[in-house]
């Protein structure tokens, strides 16, 4: 059961189960769905269109220059299998595996790999 209630200028979300415990025991799907609903409701999205598998050991970091323009995307896939991600807006070139990625296209990250993508 999930309930919400207005409190002051915000909202409280109550889930009638221990989603944190389930996540720690290897099933983060309930917590992921609840957090996704809350984030969607308040309009929070990932910066620059980044998308990675939820609950997996995959990380994408955008590095910006002094003007705030994204220049690099650093990826790290710590999973035993390949993972598909979206780096975000713009075109990219992989520094190590030389992948070329057009705006919004998905990238296959090899298992246990890291790369740096350069914004073009």
C-alpha positions as CSV (number, residue, x, y, z in Angstrom):
1,X,0.0,0.0,0.0
2,X,1.2,3.5,-0.9
3,X,-0.4,6.6,0.5
4,X,0.4,10.3,0.2
5,X,-0.5,13.3,2.3
6,X,0.0,17.0,1.9
7,X,2.1,18.4,4.8
8,X,3.0,22.1,4.8
9,X,4.4,22.9,1.4
10,X,5.4,19.3,0.6
11,X,4.0,15.8,0.6
12,X,4.7,12.7,2.6
13,X,4.7,9.3,0.9
14,X,4.1,6.2,3.0
15,X,4.7,2.7,1.8
16,X,3.3,-0.1,4.0
17,X,6.2,-2.4,3.7
18,X,10.0,-2.4,4.2
19,X,11.2,-1.6,0.7
20,X,14.7,-1.0,1.9
21,X,15.0,-4.4,3.4
22,X,13.8,-6.0,0.2
23,X,16.4,-4.0,-1.8
24,X,19.1,-5.1,0.6
25,X,18.0,-8.7,0.1
26,X,18.4,-8.5,-3.7
27,X,15.1,-7.2,-4.9
28,X,15.2,-3.4,-5.4
29,X,12.3,-3.4,-7.9
30,X,9.7,-2.1,-5.4
31,X,11.9,0.7,-4.1
32,X,12.9,1.6,-7.6
33,X,9.3,1.8,-8.8
34,X,8.3,3.9,-5.7
35,X,11.2,6.3,-6.2
36,X,10.4,6.5,-9.9
37,X,6.8,7.5,-9.2
38,X,7.8,10.1,-6.7
39,X,10.5,11.6,-9.0
40,X,8.1,11.7,-11.9
41,X,5.4,13.3,-9.8
42,X,7.6,16.2,-8.9
43,X,9.2,16.5,-12.3
44,X,12.8,15.4,-11.5
45,X,14.6,13.9,-14.4
46,X,18.2,12.8,-15.1
47,X,20.5,15.6,-16.3
48,X,21.0,15.7,-20.1
49,X,18.9,12.6,-20.9
50,X,21.2,10.1,-19.2
51,X,19.6,6.7,-18.8
52,X,21.1,3.6,-17.2
53,X,19.6,0.4,-15.8
54,X,18.1,1.0,-12.4
55,X,19.5,-1.2,-9.6
56,X,22.5,-2.2,-11.5
57,X,26.2,-1.4,-10.9
58,X,26.4,1.0,-13.9
59,X,27.5,4.6,-13.5
60,X,27.6,7.6,-15.9
61,X,29.1,10.9,-14.9
62,X,29.0,14.0,-17.1
63,X,32.1,16.3,-16.7
64,X,31.6,20.0,-17.6
65,X,33.9,22.8,-18.5
66,X,33.9,26.1,-16.6
67,X,30.9,27.4,-18.7
68,X,28.8,24.4,-17.7
69,X,29.0,22.7,-21.1
70,X,29.2,18.9,-20.9
71,X,32.6,17.8,-22.5
72,X,32.9,14.2,-21.3
73,X,30.8,11.3,-20.2
74,X,32.7,8.8,-17.9
75,X,31.1,5.3,-17.9
76,X,31.7,2.4,-15.5
77,X,30.0,-1.0,-15.8
78,X,30.8,-3.2,-12.9
79,X,28.3,-5.9,-13.9
80,X,29.3,-9.3,-15.2
81,X,27.3,-8.7,-18.4
82,X,27.1,-6.0,-21.0
83,X,24.7,-3.1,-20.1
84,X,22.9,-0.7,-22.4
85,X,22.8,3.0,-21.5
86,X,22.0,6.4,-23.0
87,X,24.8,9.0,-22.6
88,X,22.5,11.9,-23.1
89,X,22.1,14.8,-25.5
90,X,24.7,15.4,-28.2
91,X,27.0,13.1,-30.2
92,X,29.9,11.2,-28.5
93,X,33.1,9.4,-29.3
94,X,34.5,6.7,-27.1
95,X,38.1,7.3,-26.1
96,X,39.0,3.6,-25.6
97,X,36.7,1.5,-27.6
98,X,36.1,4.2,-30.3
99,X,32.3,3.8,-30.4
100,X,30.6,6.7,-32.1
101,X,27.2,7.6,-30.7
102,X,24.7,10.0,-32.2
103,X,22.3,12.0,-30.0
104,X,19.9,9.9,-28.0
105,X,21.3,6.6,-29.2
106,X,22.1,3.7,-26.9
107,X,25.6,2.5,-26.0
108,X,26.5,-1.0,-25.2
109,X,29.0,-1.1,-22.3
110,X,31.0,-4.3,-22.1
111,X,31.0,-6.2,-18.9
112,X,33.5,-5.0,-16.2
113,X,34.5,-2.0,-18.3
114,X,35.1,1.8,-18.1
115,X,35.3,4.3,-20.9
116,X,35.5,8.1,-21.4
117,X,33.3,9.5,-24.1
118,X,34.1,12.9,-25.7
119,X,31.3,15.2,-26.6
120,X,31.5,16.2,-30.3
